[in-house]
Amino acid sequence: MTHTEEEARELWCPQSRVLTHTSAQDGKGRTYEGGYAWNRAPNTFDRHDEDNPPYIPHAAGCVASKCMMWRWAQKPNPDWRPSGAMGTWPMQDHRNDPPMYLEDTTRGYCGLGGRP
C-alpha cells in the first residue's frame, strides 16, 4: 500500500527503538544502571482492541522519505512506446528509449516489506 509522506508519518516503524534508562538500588546500597529498547507498549496488559490500541511513542513513527528504506511509488510513463520487437536481427538499441515507469514523488512505501 502506498502512502503520502503525511500519511506515512502517522504510522509505526518496526525498525525504530526508544531507549529507556533505569537505575535501581539493592538492599546493600549498590546502584545498578540499565535500560531497555522498545518501540510499542500495551495500554493494558490483558488485551488489545480498538478501544485499547498499543501505545506508540512519537519517536517510533515512520519518517517517510528521510528513511533509507523509503521507496517512491511508480506510475506509468505516458511517453513510453515500445520501439520495436526485442530480439530481432539486427539488434535494436533501446538504451535511449524513455523509461516505462516514472517515480511518483507524491506517494511511496516502506521498502522493508518489498513492493506493494
C-alpha positions in Angstrom: 0.0 0.0 0.0 1.4 3.4 -0.9 1.1 6.5 1.2 1.7 10.2 1.0 4.5 11.3 3.3 2.0 12.9 5.7 0.1 9.6 5.9 3.3 7.6 6.5 4.4 9.8 9.4 1.3 8.7 11.3 2.3 5.0 11.1 4.5 2.9 13.3 8.0 1.9 12.2 9.1 -1.6 13.2 12.8 -0.6 12.9 12.7 2.3 15.3 13.6 2.0 19.0 13.0 4.1 22.1 15.7 3.8 24.8 14.6 3.8 28.4 17.1 4.4 31.2 16.5 2.9 34.6 18.5 2.7 37.8 17.8 0.8 41.0 19.5 0.2 44.3 19.7 -3.1 46.1 19.5 -3.6 49.9 23.3 -3.1 50.3 23.3 0.4 48.7 24.7 -0.7 45.3 23.2 1.1 42.3 22.5 -0.8 39.1 22.2 1.2 35.9 20.4 -0.3 32.9 17.7 0.2 30.4 15.9 -1.4 27.5 14.8 -0.6 24.0 11.2 -0.8 22.8 9.0 0.6 20.0 5.5 0.0 21.3 3.9 -0.9 24.6 0.4 -2.1 25.6 -2.0 0.3 27.2 -3.5 -2.6 29.1 -1.6 -5.8 29.7 -4.7 -8.1 29.3 -6.0 -7.2 25.8 -5.6 -5.1 22.7 -8.6 -4.0 20.7 -10.0 -0.8 19.1 -10.7 0.8 22.4 -7.2 -0.1 23.8 -4.6 0.2 21.0 -1.0 -0.2 21.8 0.9 2.9 22.9 3.3 4.0 20.1 5.7 6.8 21.1 6.2 9.6 18.6 9.9 8.7 18.3 8.9 5.2 16.9 7.0 6.6 14.0 7.8 6.5 10.3 10.0 9.3 9.0 8.9 8.7 5.4 11.4 9.9 2.7 14.0 10.6 5.3 14.4 6.8 5.8 16.8 4.8 3.8 14.2 2.1 3.2 11.6 4.6 1.8 10.8 3.8 -1.9 8.9 6.1 -4.2 5.9 4.6 -6.0 6.0 4.2 -9.7 3.4 5.4 -12.3 3.2 4.6 -16.0 5.1 6.9 -18.3 2.7 8.4 -20.8 5.5 8.9 -23.3 6.7 5.3 -23.3 6.1 3.4 -26.5 7.6 0.1 -27.5 10.3 0.8 -30.0 10.1 -2.5 -31.9 10.4 -6.2 -31.4 13.0 -7.3 -28.9 15.5 -9.9 -30.1 15.1 -9.2 -33.8 18.1 -9.0 -36.1 19.9 -6.6 -36.3 19.6 -5.9 -32.6 18.0 -2.6 -31.9 19.5 -0.2 -29.4 16.9 0.5 -26.6 19.2 2.5 -24.3 17.7 5.9 -25.3 14.1 4.8 -25.1 12.0 6.6 -22.4 11.5 4.5 -19.3 8.3 2.5 -18.9 7.7 3.9 -15.4 8.4 7.2 -13.7 8.8 7.9 -10.0 5.7 9.2 -8.4 7.2 11.6 -5.9 3.8 12.2 -4.2 3.4 8.6 -2.9 5.7 6.0 -1.5 6.1 2.9 0.6 8.3 1.2 3.1 10.9 -0.9 1.3 11.3 -3.3 4.2 8.4 -5.4 3.0 9.1 -5.3 -0.7 6.9 -3.8 -3.4 3.2 -3.4 -2.6 
